[in-house]
């Protein structure tokens, strides 16, 4: 028994199990797996460091969760590195 002919203009038929699409494994890219691992680690880091700590900079004092203080300082440090790199490339 053969399949009936497909009329012109109809949408393509999705491939079967043995077709060119190898399933979910072919769609998952390593960079997405790496990004998911980083997100999970950041969430664990945040949950482990919820304790509020005092933060003092030049005079004023504030209180914030430890994870927020560490993430902000890391982001500011990365920004400083990028600025220095750009200045070195120019000069």
N, C-alpha and C positions, 0 to 999 in steps of 0.2 A: 504494500500500500504506500502510495506517495503522498506528500503534502500537497494541498491545493496551491495553485499559483498565487503569488502575492500581487494584489492590484497596484498599479503605479500610483505614487504619491502617498502610500501608507507608511507609517513610522517603521523604522528598522526593528527587527525582532532581536531581543537581548540574547547574547550567547548562552549556551547551555553550560553544564558543569565541565565539559571537556573543551570548551571554546577558548578564545584568546584571553578572556578575563580570568585571572587566576584567583579571584576572590578577594577577601579582605586583606590578606597578606601582601598582595601586589599594590594596594592602595596606601598602606602605612609606610611613611618615609622615615628614615632614621632621625632626621632633624625634628620631627614631631614627637618621636619617642623621647629624644633628649630634652625637648622643651617640657614635656609632661613630667619627666623625672625632676627637672629643676623646679617646676611649680610645686610638686609634692614635697620636695625638700624644703622649699621656702615656707610652705604651710606648716610643716612640722617644726621648723625653726621658730616661726611666730608663736605657735601654741606652747612651745617649751620656754619662751621668754616673755611672758605676759606681765611679769612683775614690774611695777613702776619704780623708776629710779630718778634721783635728782640729777639735773643737768645744769652745769654752771659754765658760762662762757663769758669771760672778761668781767662780769659783774652780776648781771641778772641771773636768777635761778628759776628753773622750770622743772616740772615733773612729767615724765612720759614713760610709756612702756619701753623696756629694754630693747626689744626687737626693732622698734621704730627709731630709737636713738642710733642703733648700730647700722640700720639700713640707710638712714639719712647721712650718717658720716661716711659710709662706703660710697654712696652716690656722689657726695661732694668731693671725695678723694678721687673718684674716677673722672669727674668733671675737671678737676685740677690737672690731672694727667693729660687729658685731651687738650686742654688749653696750652699746656707747656709743649706738647708735641707739635701743635699747629704753629706756635711761635718759633720753634726750632726749624721747622720746614721753611718758613718765610726768610729767616735770617741766615 
